[in-house]
Amino acid sequence: MKYFFVCLFLILFIGGCQTTSYKHPTKEAQDFERDKYQCEKIAKRLAADAGYSDNPVVISKELKRCLKLKFGWTPVES
């Protein structure tokens, strides 16, 4: 259990240092929110099916992959 909290802290600390925004050639912010919501559901389902339902790293990776491949959003590091 201690290992879980240490990993979670490191993920949040490292993740907090970097913000990612997304751009799309034809869509706007409200479109992103809708697409992100759909991708969050897909990412959580895929992670759960693979046995990683509590792993935020896997869910985040699948979320980013979905946004890019399914909806065409490109990450922009800032």
N, CA, C and O atoms as CSV, one atom per row, in Angstrom:
chain,resi,resn,atom,element,x,y,z
A,1,MET,N,N,0.832,-1.193,0.000
A,1,MET,CA,C,0.000,0.000,0.000
A,1,MET,C,C,0.875,1.255,0.000
A,1,MET,O,O,0.578,2.236,-0.681
A,2,LYS,N,N,1.947,1.202,0.769
A,2,LYS,CA,C,2.860,2.346,0.822
A,2,LYS,C,C,3.436,2.621,-0.567
A,2,LYS,O,O,3.552,3.774,-0.981
A,3,TYR,N,N,3.796,1.551,-1.283
A,3,TYR,CA,C,4.342,1.678,-2.628
A,3,TYR,C,C,3.354,2.400,-3.549
A,3,TYR,O,O,3.755,3.237,-4.358
A,4,PHE,N,N,2.078,2.080,-3.425
A,4,PHE,CA,C,1.047,2.707,-4.247
A,4,PHE,C,C,1.023,4.219,-4.025
A,4,PHE,O,O,0.975,4.989,-4.984
A,5,PHE,N,N,1.056,4.642,-2.762
A,5,PHE,CA,C,0.994,6.075,-2.471
A,5,PHE,C,C,2.255,6.808,-2.914
A,5,PHE,O,O,2.187,7.956,-3.354
A,6,VAL,N,N,3.394,6.152,-2.800
A,6,VAL,CA,C,4.643,6.761,-3.279
A,6,VAL,C,C,4.579,6.944,-4.791
A,6,VAL,O,O,4.937,8.003,-5.307
A,7,CYS,N,N,4.126,5.921,-5.494
A,7,CYS,CA,C,4.006,6.021,-6.957
A,7,CYS,C,C,2.994,7.090,-7.352
A,7,CYS,O,O,3.236,7.870,-8.274
A,8,LEU,N,N,1.873,7.125,-6.662
A,8,LEU,CA,C,0.852,8.125,-6.960
A,8,LEU,C,C,1.395,9.529,-6.732
A,8,LEU,O,O,1.165,10.421,-7.549
A,9,PHE,N,N,2.107,9.735,-5.641
A,9,PHE,CA,C,2.702,11.039,-5.363
A,9,PHE,C,C,3.672,11.438,-6.468
A,9,PHE,O,O,3.638,12.576,-6.937
A,10,LEU,N,N,4.530,10.524,-6.886
A,10,LEU,CA,C,5.497,10.837,-7.943
A,10,LEU,C,C,4.808,11.164,-9.264
A,10,LEU,O,O,5.216,12.083,-9.974
A,11,ILE,N,N,3.781,10.420,-9.580
A,11,ILE,CA,C,3.039,10.678,-10.819
A,11,ILE,C,C,2.403,12.063,-10.774
A,11,ILE,O,O,2.489,12.823,-11.739
A,12,LEU,N,N,1.770,12.384,-9.659
A,12,LEU,CA,C,1.127,13.690,-9.535
A,12,LEU,C,C,2.146,14.816,-9.519
A,12,LEU,O,O,1.912,15.871,-10.108
A,13,PHE,N,N,3.265,14.604,-8.855
A,13,PHE,CA,C,4.303,15.631,-8.789
A,13,PHE,C,C,4.911,15.884,-10.164
A,13,PHE,O,O,5.022,17.031,-10.598
A,14,ILE,N,N,5.298,14.828,-10.834
A,14,ILE,CA,C,5.901,14.973,-12.164
A,14,ILE,C,C,4.876,15.485,-13.162
A,14,ILE,O,O,5.179,16.354,-13.979
A,15,GLY,N,N,3.667,14.951,-13.096
A,15,GLY,CA,C,2.605,15.384,-14.006
A,15,GLY,C,C,2.212,16.825,-13.791
A,15,GLY,O,O,1.816,17.506,-14.738
A,16,GLY,N,N,2.313,17.306,-12.558
A,16,GLY,CA,C,1.965,18.685,-12.253
A,16,GLY,C,C,2.942,19.694,-12.815
A,16,GLY,O,O,2.615,20.873,-12.952
A,17,CYS,N,N,4.126,19.241,-13.137
A,17,CYS,CA,C,5.146,20.134,-13.678
A,17,CYS,C,C,4.960,20.379,-15.167
A,17,CYS,O,O,5.573,21.285,-15.731
A,18,GLN,N,N,4.145,19.601,-15.784
A,18,GLN,CA,C,3.967,19.699,-17.224
A,18,GLN,C,C,2.477,19.759,-17.538
A,18,GLN,O,O,1.698,18.917,-17.090
A,19,THR,N,N,2.104,20.748,-18.299
A,19,THR,CA,C,0.711,20.821,-18.717
A,19,THR,C,C,0.631,20.539,-20.211
A,19,THR,O,O,1.490,20.956,-20.987
A,20,THR,N,N,-0.386,19.847,-20.580
A,20,THR,CA,C,-0.581,19.510,-21.985
A,20,THR,C,C,-1.917,20.080,-22.430
A,20,THR,O,O,-2.956,19.831,-21.819
A,21,SER,N,N,-1.865,20.833,-23.481
A,21,SER,CA,C,-3.101,21.279,-24.104
A,21,SER,C,C,-3.157,20.623,-25.486
A,21,SER,O,O,-2.175,20.052,-25.960
A,22,TYR,N,N,-4.293,20.716,-26.098
A,22,TYR,CA,C,-4.486,20.054,-27.380
A,22,TYR,C,C,-4.998,21.044,-28.406
A,22,TYR,O,O,-5.685,22.012,-28.082
A,23,LYS,N,N,-4.643,20.774,-29.654
A,23,LYS,CA,C,-5.154,21.600,-30.747
A,23,LYS,C,C,-5.727,20.682,-31.812
A,23,LYS,O,O,-5.351,19.517,-31.944
A,24,HIS,N,N,-6.649,21.257,-32.565
A,24,HIS,CA,C,-7.285,20.531,-33.664
A,24,HIS,C,C,-7.514,21.546,-34.774
A,24,HIS,O,O,-7.885,22.686,-34.496
A,25,PRO,N,N,-7.302,21.155,-36.018
A,25,PRO,CA,C,-7.439,22.123,-37.107
A,25,PRO,C,C,-8.855,22.648,-37.332
A,25,PRO,O,O,-9.025,23.743,-37.867
A,26,THR,N,N,-9.877,21.880,-36.928
A,26,THR,CA,C,-11.243,22.323,-37.228
A,26,THR,C,C,-12.168,22.370,-36.021
A,26,THR,O,O,-13.289,22.867,-36.134
A,27,LYS,N,N,-11.736,21.869,-34.872
A,27,LYS,CA,C,-12.624,21.800,-33.704
A,27,LYS,C,C,-12.276,22.869,-32.679
A,27,LYS,O,O,-11.194,23.456,-32.711
A,28,GLU,N,N,-13.226,23.113,-31.760
A,28,GLU,CA,C,-13.051,24.140,-30.738
A,28,GLU,C,C,-13.045,23.516,-29.344
A,28,GLU,O,O,-13.136,22.295,-29.208
A,29,ALA,N,N,-12.937,24.347,-28.311
A,29,ALA,CA,C,-12.786,23.891,-26.933
A,29,ALA,C,C,-13.938,22.995,-26.479
A,29,ALA,O,O,-13.695,21.976,-25.833
A,30,GLN,N,N,-15.168,23.343,-26.795
A,30,GLN,CA,C,-16.292,22.512,-26.360
A,30,GLN,C,C,-16.254,21.153,-27.050
A,30,GLN,O,O,-16.693,20.155,-26.479
A,31,ASP,N,N,-15.734,21.110,-28.272
A,31,ASP,CA,C,-15.569,19.827,-28.958
A,31,ASP,C,C,-14.533,18.974,-28.234
A,31,ASP,O,O,-14.695,17.761,-28.103
A,32,PHE,N,N,-13.465,19.623,-27.763
A,32,PHE,CA,C,-12.436,18.894,-27.035
A,32,PHE,C,C,-13.013,18.267,-25.768
A,32,PHE,O,O,-12.745,17.101,-25.476
A,33,GLU,N,N,-13.795,19.023,-25.024
A,33,GLU,CA,C,-14.368,18.500,-23.784
A,33,GLU,C,C,-15.251,17.285,-24.053
A,33,GLU,O,O,-15.211,16.312,-23.301
A,34,ARG,N,N,-16.033,17.334,-25.101
A,34,ARG,CA,C,-16.891,16.204,-25.459
A,34,ARG,C,C,-16.050,14.992,-25.867
A,34,ARG,O,O,-16.299,13.874,-25.415
A,35,ASP,N,N,-15.054,15.222,-26.723
A,35,ASP,CA,C,-14.183,14.138,-27.176
A,35,ASP,C,C,-13.389,13.552,-26.007
A,35,ASP,O,O,-13.216,12.337,-25.917
A,36,LYS,N,N,-12.908,14.417,-25.114
A,36,LYS,CA,C,-12.144,13.952,-23.957
A,36,LYS,C,C,-13.012,13.073,-23.063
A,36,LYS,O,O,-12.551,12.042,-22.574
A,37,TYR,N,N,-14.244,13.466,-22.849
A,37,TYR,CA,C,-15.158,12.679,-22.020
A,37,TYR,C,C,-15.337,11.278,-22.616
A,37,TYR,O,O,-15.295,10.282,-21.893
A,38,GLN,N,N,-15.534,11.208,-23.919
A,38,GLN,CA,C,-15.698,9.908,-24.576
A,38,GLN,C,C,-14.424,9.075,-24.460
A,38,GLN,O,O,-14.480,7.869,-24.220
A,39,CYS,N,N,-13.277,9.728,-24.632
A,39,CYS,CA,C,-12.005,9.014,-24.538
A,39,CYS,C,C,-11.713,8.557,-23.112
A,39,CYS,O,O,-11.097,7.509,-22.920
A,40,GLU,N,N,-12.139,9.314,-22.119
A,40,GLU,CA,C,-11.956,8.892,-20.732
A,40,GLU,C,C,-12.718,7.594,-20.469
A,40,GLU,O,O,-12.200,6.689,-19.814
A,41,LYS,N,N,-13.932,7.504,-20.972
A,41,LYS,CA,C,-14.716,6.285,-20.801
A,41,LYS,C,C,-14.030,5.109,-21.490
A,41,LYS,O,O,-13.941,4.018,-20.928
A,42,ILE,N,N,-13.547,5.337,-22.708
A,42,ILE,CA,C,-12.867,4.282,-23.462
A,42,ILE,C,C,-11.592,3.856,-22.748
A,42,ILE,O,O,-11.322,2.662,-22.621
A,43,ALA,N,N,-10.801,4.831,-22.279
A,43,ALA,CA,C,-9.531,4.540,-21.611
A,43,ALA,C,C,-9.749,3.748,-20.330
A,43,ALA,O,O,-9.009,2.804,-20.054
A,44,LYS,N,N,-10.750,4.117,-19.550
A,44,LYS,CA,C,-11.032,3.394,-18.310
A,44,LYS,C,C,-11.488,1.971,-18.595
A,44,LYS,O,O,-11.117,1.042,-17.877
A,45,ARG,N,N,-12.282,1.797,-19.629
A,45,ARG,CA,C,-12.742,0.455,-19.989
A,45,ARG,C,C,-11.573,-0.415,-20.473
A,45,ARG,O,O,-11.459,-1.577,-20.084
A,46,LEU,N,N,-10.706,0.153,-21.323
A,46,LEU,CA,C,-9.556,-0.606,-21.813
A,46,LEU,C,C,-8.606,-0.974,-20.678
A,46,LEU,O,O,-8.096,-2.093,-20.628
A,47,ALA,N,N,-8.370,-0.031,-19.766
A,47,ALA,CA,C,-7.495,-0.306,-18.625
A,47,ALA,C,C,-8.086,-1.393,-17.741
A,47,ALA,O,O,-7.368,-2.282,-17.283
A,48,ALA,N,N,-9.381,-1.329,-17.502
A,48,ALA,CA,C,-10.036,-2.342,-16.674
A,48,ALA,C,C,-9.980,-3.716,-17.345
A,48,ALA,O,O,-9.732,-4.723,-16.682
A,49,ASP,N,N,-10.208,-3.754,-18.648
A,49,ASP,CA,C,-10.157,-5.019,-19.382
A,49,ASP,C,C,-8.769,-5.647,-19.330
A,49,ASP,O,O,-8.635,-6.870,-19.362
A,50,ALA,N,N,-7.728,-4.803,-19.250
A,50,ALA,CA,C,-6.352,-5.294,-19.192
A,50,ALA,C,C,-5.899,-5.554,-17.754
A,50,ALA,O,O,-4.769,-5.990,-17.529
A,51,GLY,N,N,-6.773,-5.289,-16.783
A,51,GLY,CA,C,-6.432,-5.521,-15.390
A,51,GLY,C,C,-5.736,-4.357,-14.712
A,51,GLY,O,O,-5.125,-4.532,-13.658
A,52,TYR,N,N,-5.816,-3.169,-15.301
A,52,TYR,CA,C,-5.150,-1.989,-14.754
A,52,TYR,C,C,-6.149,-0.885,-14.415
A,52,TYR,O,O,-5.866,0.290,-14.648
A,53,SER,N,N,-7.280,-1.233,-13.883
A,53,SER,CA,C,-8.339,-0.253,-13.655
A,53,SER,C,C,-7.947,0.835,-12.669
A,53,SER,O,O,-8.511,1.928,-12.714
A,54,ASP,N,N,-6.987,0.566,-11.767
A,54,ASP,CA,C,-6.572,1.561,-10.780
A,54,ASP,C,C,-5.269,2.246,-11.158
A,54,ASP,O,O,-4.698,2.960,-10.333
A,55,ASN,N,N,-4.789,2.055,-12.360
A,55,ASN,CA,C,-3.492,2.593,-12.758
A,55,ASN,C,C,-3.682,3.874,-13.567
A,55,ASN,O,O,-4.063,3.811,-14.736
A,56,PRO,N,N,-3.421,5.047,-12.956
A,56,PRO,CA,C,-3.632,6.305,-13.666
A,56,PRO,C,C,-2.695,6.503,-14.855
A,56,PRO,O,O,-3.031,7.233,-15.788
A,57,VAL,N,N,-1.544,5.872,-14.835
A,57,VAL,CA,C,-0.604,6.007,-15.954
A,57,VAL,C,C,-1.173,5.330,-17.198
A,57,VAL,O,O,-1.118,5.888,-18.294
A,58,VAL,N,N,-1.714,4.138,-17.027
A,58,VAL,CA,C,-2.305,3.409,-18.159
A,58,VAL,C,C,-3.513,4.165,-18.695
A,58,VAL,O,O,-3.678,4.299,-19.907
A,59,ILE,N,N,-4.349,4.653,-17.802
A,59,ILE,CA,C,-5.546,5.387,-18.223
A,59,ILE,C,C,-5.153,6.654,-18.971
A,59,ILE,O,O,-5.752,6.971,-19.999
A,60,SER,N,N,-4.165,7.375,-18.479
A,60,SER,CA,C,-3.708,8.603,-19.137
A,60,SER,C,C,-3.138,8.307,-20.524
A,60,SER,O,O,-3.404,9.034,-21.481
A,61,LYS,N,N,-2.362,7.247,-20.622
A,61,LYS,CA,C,-1.781,6.861,-21.915
A,61,LYS,C,C,-2.870,6.531,-22.927
A,61,LYS,O,O,-2.809,6.960,-24.079
A,62,GLU,N,N,-3.865,5.765,-22.491
A,62,GLU,CA,C,-4.966,5.395,-23.387
A,62,GLU,C,C,-5.807,6.614,-23.758
A,62,GLU,O,O,-6.290,6.721,-24.885
A,63,LEU,N,N,-5.978,7.523,-22.814
A,63,LEU,CA,C,-6.726,8.752,-23.089
A,63,LEU,C,C,-6.044,9.564,-24.184
A,63,LEU,O,O,-6.691,9.988,-25.141
A,64,LYS,N,N,-4.753,9.777,-24.044
A,64,LYS,CA,C,-3.990,10.539,-25.041
A,64,LYS,C,C,-4.032,9.851,-26.404
A,64,LYS,O,O,-4.182,10.495,-27.442
A,65,ARG,N,N,-3.897,8.533,-26.372
A,65,ARG,CA,C,-3.931,7.770,-27.628
A,65,ARG,C,C,-5.281,7.909,-28.328
A,65,ARG,O,O,-5.341,8.085,-29.545
A,66,CYS,N,N,-6.347,7.830,-27.561
A,66,CYS,CA,C,-7.695,7.965,-28.108
A,66,CYS,C,C,-7.915,9.354,-28.706
A,66,CYS,O,O,-8.433,9.485,-29.815
A,67,LEU,N,N,-7.518,10.386,-27.963
A,67,LEU,CA,C,-7.711,11.752,-28.455
A,67,LEU,C,C,-7.010,11.959,-29.793
A,67,LEU,O,O,-7.538,12.623,-30.685
A,68,LYS,N,N,-5.832,11.391,-29.922
A,68,LYS,CA,C,-5.062,11.561,-31.158
A,68,LYS,C,C,-5.608,10.706,-32.300
A,68,LYS,O,O,-5.856,11.210,-33.395
A,69,LEU,N,N,-5.791,9.418,-32.040
A,69,LEU,CA,C,-6.146,8.504,-33.125
A,69,LEU,C,C,-7.621,8.544,-33.504
A,69,LEU,O,O,-7.965,8.455,-34.682
A,70,LYS,N,N,-8.484,8.677,-32.517
A,70,LYS,CA,C,-9.922,8.629,-32.806
A,70,LYS,C,C,-10.480,9.988,-33.219
A,70,LYS,O,O,-11.346,10.064,-34.091
A,71,PHE,N,N,-9.986,11.066,-32.594
A,71,PHE,CA,C,-10.581,12.379,-32.827
A,71,PHE,C,C,-9.645,13.391,-33.484
A,71,PHE,O,O,-10.094,14.468,-33.876
A,72,GLY,N,N,-8.361,13.073,-33.613
A,72,GLY,CA,C,-7.445,13.960,-34.327
A,72,GLY,C,C,-6.857,15.114,-33.533
A,72,GLY,O,O,-6.333,16.059,-34.123
A,73,TRP,N,N,-6.932,15.059,-32.201
A,73,TRP,CA,C,-6.365,16.115,-31.367
A,73,TRP,C,C,-4.855,15.905,-31.243
A,73,TRP,O,O,-4.394,14.783,-31.030
A,74,THR,N,N,-4.098,16.977,-31.375
A,74,THR,CA,C,-2.648,16.937,-31.283
A,74,THR,C,C,-2.200,17.593,-29.989
A,74,THR,O,O,-2.583,18.731,-29.718
A,75,PRO,N,N,-1.388,16.898,-29.169
A,75,PRO,CA,C,-0.923,17.511,-27.926
A,75,PRO,C,C,0.068,18.637,-28.198
A,75,PRO,O,O,0.903,18.553,-29.099
A,76,VAL,N,N,-0.048,19.687,-27.401
A,76,VAL,CA,C,0.859,20.823,-27.480
A,76,VAL,C,C,1.430,21.027,-26.082
A,76,VAL,O,O,0.707,21.429,-25.171
A,77,GLU,N,N,2.729,20.751,-25.904
A,77,GLU,CA,C,3.357,20.912,-24.599
A,77,GLU,C,C,3.542,22.392,-24.315
A,77,GLU,O,O,3.980,23.153,-25.177
A,78,SER,N,N,3.202,22.791,-23.088
A,78,SER,CA,C,3.393,24.199,-22.727
A,78,SER,C,C,4.082,24.328,-21.401
A,78,SER,O,O,4.326,25.442,-20.938
